[in-house]
């Protein structure tokens, strides 16, 4: 009985190691792009982990004339300050419908059609890069440059993100934009 439990434990451990290794390039080392001149910068909603600041800095450096801030929050002091701050470029805050990456993709597609955009810089955080690229690509056919805010993520959060992003991918496969 003891040998059997040990064999099951080893099999589970090997499975976990295989899954982590297989998904490492998707979640831990996703394809990132170099910033280049774009029509807009889209900052996806999520943890306030530096993504808003990166989006604003890129606009300040002249990469785009406007920043779209996804604002699915209720009473976020940071987002309220950003949305009502004075900048030398346009900052537009929007509440995506639904309040997911899919809703952000729909908003991007709508604005891109209205404005004739061809390239957008998108800012999110490391584990979300690949899934966001996939979902936004389903919504809009323009060029999406994905940038990472490079937050510090602990082991527990990485573990959670592996599960969360995988479930999100599975859901996105069956959804249109």
PyMOL commands that set and color helices and strands:
alter all, ss='L'
color gray80, all
select helices_A, chain A and resi 2-27+51-60+77-83+101-115+126-139+155-173
alter helices_A, ss='H'
color red, helices_A
select strands_A, chain A and resi 40-43+66-70+90-94+119-124+143-148
alter strands_A, ss='S'
color yellow, strands_A
deselect
rebuild
show_as cartoon
